[in-house]
């Protein structure tokens, strides 16, 4: 349903499903996908519950980063909790010296947005520069250029 842009239908069909009774190797995926659907449906509290629970059942690093990204975005946009969103974005980047994945780039942009709202303009630019925007190509080059422009505009 998510692949077909039917998040509301997923919520409608599975909102009351007890995913914790599913086999443990499926619980993480079920909670992740339902949490993402709740995020899209702007049900921030329920998305927070499912996405947080999903992390307990998700061992794969890439999948954990994807769950953390949706959790951070939910906290930032639906729950308006920049402090907790910042923590989740940071968790994606912890211990990394080289970046190159979409979740990592999105986390950098999320951190920079929060830093900009806090008036931390130099820090926001430093955060965005971790992606080495001058070396990026295609859509990411455009996205990071727009993010840098947004920080500079907010600074004025």
N, C-alpha and C positions, 0 to 999 in steps of 0.2 A: 504493500500500500504506500509506503514512503517513497519507493522508487517511482511510483506513478503519481506523485504529488497529492496523495490522499491522506494526509496526516490526520485530518478531522475524522475521517472514516476509521482510521486505525484507533483513535481515541474512543470513538463510539463503540467499536467492536470489542476492545480490549481494556477499557478503563477499569473494569471490575475483576479482571483476570488475576488470579493469585499466581503470579509468575514465580514466586518463591517455592512453589510446589513442583515446578518444572525440574527436570534433571539439572544438576548444578552446571553442567557444561553448556546448557542452553539458557539458563537464568540470566547470565550477564548480557547476552545478545538481546533477549526479550526486554529486559529492563532498559537497556541502551536505546533500543528502537522506540519503545513506548515513551521513554523520557524525551527523546528527540521530537516525537509527535506532540507531546505536551508542550515542549518549548515552542514549536511552530504554532500551536494553538494558543500561545500566550498564557498558558496555565503554569506560571513560574513555580509556585509551591510544589505542585505534583511533579513537574519536571525535575526539580531539585531532589525530591525523594527517590525517584527512579534512577536518575543518573548517578547519584551518590551510592545507592545500593549496587548499581551495575559495576562500579569499581571494585567491589569486594569479590566479584566473580570473574573479573577480567584480568588475565595474566599477560596476554600478548601486549607488548609495549606500544606498538602502533595503534592498536584498538584502544588502549588506555588513553593515549594522547587524543584520539578522536572523541572519546567520551569526555575527557577533561575540557576539550575545546567547547563542546556544546554546553557543558556545565558552566564554564566561564561566561559564555555568551548569554546564557539564561540569567545568570546572576547580574550581569551588566545591563541587559536590556529589559528583562521582565521583572526582576526583583530589585533593580536599582541599588545593588550592593557592590560598589566598586572595590571595597577592601577584599571581599571574598572572591570577586571576579579576578582581581589582581593575583591572588594566591593560586587560583586554578591555572591562569595563564602562565605564571611563573613555573608551576609544576611541570608544564610541557617542556620548558627550556632548561630545567635544572640539570647541571652536569654536562651540558652540551657545549662543545667548542666550535663545531661546524654545524651550520644550519642549511636546510635545503628542501624540507618538506612543507607542504601546504599548511598543515596544522601548526608547524613552527612559525611560519611567516604570519599566519593569522594571529597567533599568540603575541608576536612582536607588535603587530598593529593594535591589538586590544590593550596591551600594556601602555603603548604610546597614547592611545585615546584617553585612558585613565590619567596618565601623567599630565596630559594637556589640560584636562578638566581641573586638575589640582594646581595648575599654574607652573608645573615643572617642565618648562619648555626645553631647556637644555637636555634634561634627562630623556625626554620624549625623543628628541632628535638622536641622542646616543643610542637609544633603544632601536630606532628604525635603522640606524647605520650598521647595526649588527648583521643585517641581511646583505650588506654591501650592495646597496641599490644601484651603484654605478656599474655593477657586473650583471645585474638582473636583465632578463629579456622578456619580451612579450607582455602578458597581462600583469605579471608581478611587478615589472618595471613601472607600468602605468599605475598600479595600486599604490606602490611605495612612493612614487612621485606625488600622487594625490594626498597621501598621508603626510608627507613632509610639508606640502603646501598648506594643509589644514593646520599643522602646528605653527607654521610661520604666520599664518593669518590670525590665529588665536592670540599669538604673542603681541600683535599690534594693538 
